[in-house]
Amino acid sequence: MSNDLENFISQNKEAFNTATPSNDVLKLLQKNILAQQQKQRKKTGIIRSLKFVSAACVLLLAGVGIYNFSNNKSVDLANNATQVNEIPSIVKKVENLPVEDLHKSAAINKEPLTSTLINQNELVKNKYITQLQNMDAPSKRYIAATEIVNSKQVDKEVVDALTTCLNNDPNTNVRLAALESLSIFYKEPLVKKRLIESLKKQTDPIVKMTLIDVLTKLRANNLQKELEKIVNDLHAPKPVKDQANQSIHTLSL
Amino acid sequence: MEQTNIIQEHILIDACKKGNSLAFTQLYNCYSKDVFNSILRFIDNIAEAEDLLQESFLAAYQNLNQFDTHSNFRAWVKRIALNKTISFLRKKKIVFNEWNDNIDSLDEIFDESKFTFQVQSLQKAIQQLPYSYKTIIQLYVIDDIPQEEIGQMLGLSHNTVRTQYHRAKQKILQILQKQQVV
């Protein structure tokens, strides 16, 4: 089959393309291309602006982060410095207060200076001190007397609370627990002093005997004198007198 | 000469890609007539054809980055135009079906070597063809679109396009013979 028709058309193709589009088509096209270019520029501009804004945001956030970090650090340091400076004056204030007032002071939190020192450990300590005063629950007082030394904040307040418990608690086991906790800090002069004082005030014979034993092991000052008073005391129970005699003998060795 | 045109076309396309709209105007001036006539072979309305021409070149400009520099720009933009035209016709509910023609039977096979062709008489004969025949023969012979691609454009099978092209050609020869006899 020949292709004469196709060949003829192919050779005379231009003759079949006689129509010409009007100039308006080109004008409209140029107008649309211009609009397209402006749109593209606007889009590029927006993208650039967005990139710039994102970069600025990142920098701003980084700046705020660094500022907060350094500020917190300096604030912490300043707070620590303030707290360290305040400690001696606070201790003095605490020493001058009676024991009962100390508890109230810690609980009620009236002093603005002490309030700055109240942190988590302080709260734990205050919780135990409050429990030691709970006359309705000996078990809670016993736990408090045992656990209070585990709180990281063992200070004069704790020693006083335990001493009060050792001297006045109606339950022997609670008193013994308080004695055991105090004896952990036997190297502290304040503790030794309180234990010797407690020997004079102690009314529970079992606790008194244990106390004599502990003080003998500690070889506390003035113990000999106190032991002789017990031995010479007519109202002192015999087991206590025997314990005192044995301690005098131990101390003389 | 052809090589020079290709080099010039590549230079213009590169300039367009860099945002030179004047270069695109030159490309338009080179190929708009050819593309416009291809559209007109589908659509009789000049205004609609001009709209499609403008839309086609704008689409070409917008997608210039996708154009492979080693390809033929004229063929590329013409395909864009033809696809847009076919979509336009589909929107107007003009469907290219795999239909059985109702034209006169073509039992007689014409020997085209005996014909003396003239542009004007050939154009008249093509205009007398049914719409689908006319479309296929123009796309294949005048616009140089392969039959397989015509099938893809119109949603027809390759076999249908080949059969219809053959029938369209015989119909043209039949018309031309009648004219010559007359």
Interface residues (C-beta under 8 A of the other chain):
Chain A: S2 N3 D4 L5 E6 F8 I9 S10 N12 K13 A15 F16 N17 T18 A19 T20 P21 S22 D24 V25 L26 L28 L29 Q30 N32 I33 L34 Q36 Q37
Chain B: G19 S21 F24 T25 Y28 N29 S32 K33 D34 F36 N37 L40 I46 A49 E50 L53 Q54 F57 L58 Y61 Q62 D111 E112 S113 F115 F117 V119 L122 Q123 V141 I142 K169 I172 L173
